[in-house]
Amino acid sequence: MRLAHIPWPQIESVRSGVCVIPLGSIEQHGLHLPLWTDTAIVSEIAARLEQRMPKQVVLAPTQPVGFSPHHARFGCMSIDLAAYMALVRSLCRSVARMGFSSIVLLNGHGGNEAPCRAAMCELKVELPDLRVIFASYWSLTAAAFQRIRSSGAGGMGHACEMETSIMLALHPGHVRLSDAGDDGPVVRAREGQRIPDMLQGTPYYIVRNFDEISSNGTIGCPSEASAEKGRQFLDAAVDACRALVSAFVAGELEFPRAPAEK
């Protein structure tokens, strides 16, 4: 069910479902992909999820602009950190006021992770019974993505093998593959240095602007991209999102409540 497509009296009949709010961004994606890449990908994953789970999922409109100041050197639209946290809280609060008790923030941009998690901490204080889950689709799908990819460590980061492949599958007319160039730590790392990759965690956290680690805005290996891989990446992402929502509906993701003190 698409939330934006129903008249208000119908809200009562769907509020028992899980409200999925896709979160995207408008930011540079190398020399070969359009600025709306993150929004396009997460919107498609969410749409396919709703098609496969029409009774369980109530799909909200994608929020197209995210928190992206680290892309400013190359080009982006970005909401300030505090404002983006307030946006996320406001969206969840308004969905709760419509009667929904379960929300999935389905994320399509890495920069949204920190503000969303912080906003959820504040929401827990304000609305302790509201069930909110945040998930970036590539983290949900890491194991399957590892099986699909061709690039080694560092080949998947931004405007990379995975994102370029998905855009080739969805919007080939918006991909300028001849302009693509591998870049980032996978190209510049010293011998023996650990290479960061979007499917692997890091032992420490550093804030860096994209122009400090990439000359063209790419992190990874778009040279390994193909439309066939893009279809596989998409299918795997939808499967992982479906498994998450199914577990959410079944109550398998809930932390047990401590017994009340007597």
PyMOL commands that set and color helices and strands:
alter all, ss='L'
color gray80, all
select helices_A, chain A and resi 3-5+8-14+37-52+69-71+81-97+110-126+137-140+142-148+161-170+172-174+177-179+185-188+210-212+222-224+227-249
alter helices_A, ss='H'
color red, helices_A
select strands_A, chain A and resi 18-23+26-27+57-59+76-77+102-107+131-136+156-158+219-220
alter strands_A, ss='S'
color yellow, strands_A
deselect
rebuild
show_as cartoon
